[in-house]
Every structure is written in C-alpha cells, then in structure tokens.
C-alpha cells in the first residue's frame, strides 16, 4: 500500500502539508511506499486536521483504515 499523498512520476513529492514536500530516501522507504505511511508525521497531522475540520472525534488515521492496521493514538492529553 502506498500513501495517498505520495505522488509524481519524475519528481516524487508529498502533498499532505500546505506545500509540496520532497521526502528523503529514508522517508520514502519507511513511510511513503509502505503501509507504515499511517505513522508518518505529515500523514498524521493531515488526518487529524481533516477529522477535526469535519467535526468528528479525533482519531488519527484516515477513513477506510481497517481495524487490524496500525494507528497512532491521540496522546495530546498527556503532558
């Protein structure tokens, strides 16, 4: 599975943030090109923003994730 924010044919970039971001080789291997994209900081931030804007309960990850997949918990209450 590939991150839905990862795109480009000749210049690979990520559009999860306000501006296009060019992920490093490490980021592409670790996040963009695998199911681990759901723990990428850009993906998590965008998912949280989208859910908050929609007025939904904030649970990190994107709609369509199956329960068996890894998710990042909202730990903002821990200080």
Backbone torsions as a table, in degrees:
resi	resn	phi	psi	omega
1	UNK	NA	139.2	-179.1
2	UNK	-114.4	145.7	178.6
3	UNK	-60.2	136.3	-179.2
4	UNK	-71.9	-11.2	178.0
5	UNK	-94.5	-4.4	-177.2
6	UNK	-93.5	122.2	-177.5
7	UNK	-150.6	173.0	176.5
8	UNK	117.7	144.0	179.1
9	UNK	-97.3	-45.2	-178.3
10	UNK	-109.0	-30.0	178.7
11	UNK	-122.4	104.0	-176.1
12	UNK	-78.6	128.8	-179.0
13	UNK	-145.1	171.3	-178.7
14	UNK	-122.2	132.8	178.8
15	UNK	-112.7	28.2	179.3
16	UNK	-73.3	-23.8	-179.5
17	UNK	-99.6	-174.3	-179.2
18	UNK	-68.2	-24.2	177.9
19	UNK	-127.1	156.4	176.9
20	UNK	-62.1	138.1	-178.7
21	UNK	-123.6	136.4	178.5
22	UNK	-97.9	102.5	-178.9
23	UNK	-66.2	148.2	177.0
24	UNK	-72.9	169.0	176.0
25	UNK	-56.8	-42.4	178.8
26	UNK	-59.9	-48.8	-178.9
27	UNK	-62.0	-39.6	178.8
28	UNK	-63.6	-42.7	179.2
29	UNK	-69.7	-45.1	-173.5
30	UNK	-74.2	-36.4	-173.6
31	UNK	-121.6	-64.8	-166.6
32	UNK	-55.4	-40.6	-173.7
33	UNK	-100.4	18.2	-179.9
34	UNK	-142.2	173.7	178.3
35	UNK	-70.9	-8.2	177.7
36	UNK	-74.8	1.6	179.3
37	UNK	-60.1	-20.2	-178.5
38	UNK	-71.7	-9.7	175.7
39	UNK	-108.7	4.6	176.3
40	UNK	-64.8	133.8	-179.3
41	UNK	-57.0	-37.4	178.9
42	UNK	-66.8	-43.3	-179.7
43	UNK	-63.8	-47.0	-178.7
44	UNK	-60.9	-45.7	-179.0
45	UNK	-62.6	-44.1	-180.0
46	UNK	-66.1	-41.9	178.8
47	UNK	-63.1	-42.6	179.2
48	UNK	-63.8	-44.1	-179.6
49	UNK	-63.0	-43.3	-179.4
50	UNK	-64.1	-42.0	-178.9
51	UNK	-70.4	-40.0	179.9
52	UNK	-65.3	-42.2	179.8
53	UNK	-63.4	-32.5	-180.0
54	UNK	-80.6	-4.0	179.4
55	UNK	78.5	12.9	-178.8
56	UNK	-87.2	163.4	173.6
57	UNK	-61.7	135.0	-176.9
58	UNK	-79.9	107.6	169.6
59	UNK	-129.4	125.1	-172.2
60	UNK	-68.5	143.0	-177.9
61	UNK	121.5	173.6	-177.1
62	UNK	-111.3	153.0	176.2
63	UNK	-56.0	145.9	-179.6
64	UNK	98.2	-6.9	177.4
65	UNK	-71.1	138.3	177.6
66	UNK	-87.6	151.0	-174.3
67	UNK	-57.0	-27.5	-177.3
68	UNK	-75.0	-15.2	-176.6
69	UNK	-76.8	153.1	177.7
70	UNK	-67.2	141.7	174.7
71	UNK	-132.4	165.6	177.3
72	UNK	-107.8	126.1	-177.8
73	UNK	-78.6	152.8	175.1
74	UNK	-79.0	108.1	-178.4
75	UNK	-110.7	19.6	-176.5
76	UNK	-63.7	-22.0	-179.3
77	UNK	-76.1	-13.5	-179.8
78	UNK	-88.9	125.6	-179.2
79	UNK	-126.6	NA	NA
